[in-house]
């Protein structure tokens, strides 16, 4: 196996890793060899050599996509959709996935984001605890126990598991909670070299929340869902403390529109809000990041004076199990992020760079929406469903999120 590893490394211009390998003791060397053989080094090096192969809006056609405004539903429609959704939930066909594999670099909390605590008017709560409370409320209402799946990453899986155990899963039936690990990809330096981390292995990192589809399949979660008769799966982030994870209305709207995928949006607070918005990309549903939206589209309004690209993605997605199955075989495009990453130099000395030094390849969950021609988008009220914790201070920080949560409690 060692020869094979050396061959791969030499082929892809990573001779420094071979030199490094020769400095290691047998046990360390074996681990590294095993890693090299398993890794898709060809893919990262190819992405590095062809950065343009990563996702780019380029000449793609961006068009408006329509959304259903919750406020514009008649009472009859509202009740009808909601009841359809309730039927699905009550018949135990609904599951929830929380994506918690991110690094939460902007927040800077020491530990997985779900272990971050906020001080709310109804008590101090961890982000995971808030999710459990929403699940339990739905369980009480509908007389069921919703299966809860948590996507973690190599970096934070053990800490997440320990935390949940330590807190007795906040009272959630343990048999209904399953953790699964998302995918990862090697980091590559801006000079095209793989790096060695403190564990003396090639540095890898989570490869974005788009790896959820493949991981659901590879980790046996899709199979588990099917065995349990699950038909609709809600997927949300870990850091929106007003996220409505069990909403029969969303299920009903999707069923009624005959779609396999759905998502929720809120209207931009102002055209320049730094948020991804729903649109059609080359005729298929998608989300365009604020940095990629062409300038002339940012403030564009329709005949009613509404922003044409104003439906913000709040990471609140719903899938039919068929859609998840289809997407688990989709090759997700990678986006590039340039990040700072420490590493061991050729002498084993830790280097902490002052500037960004690596490319990180990440796939985004919403890029798989293009598997379908249509998606149901339910536009909801921001103050009811969106209080994200992204930054340590300022916008979308614990302070702003807590304020929004408390205001919602008053209602
Ligand atoms: P963000 O893109 O906001 O990333 O993730 P983050 O890790 O929370 O924070 P930063 O960007 O490092 O500051 C949105 C959601 O997707 C999950 C996150 O846990 C969060 O719920 N996510 C993100 C993953 O599960 N895996 C990833 O690789 C990235």
Boltz pocket constraint, residues with backbone or C-beta under 6 A from the ligand:
constraints:
  - pocket:
      binder: B
      contacts: [[A, 99], [A, 100], [A, 101], [A, 102], [A, 103], [A, 104], [A, 105], [A, 106], [A, 107], [A, 113], [A, 151], [A, 182], [A, 206], [A, 207], [A, 208], [A, 209], [A, 236], [A, 237], [A, 238], [A, 239], [A, 315], [A, 389], [A, 390]]
      max_distance: 6.0
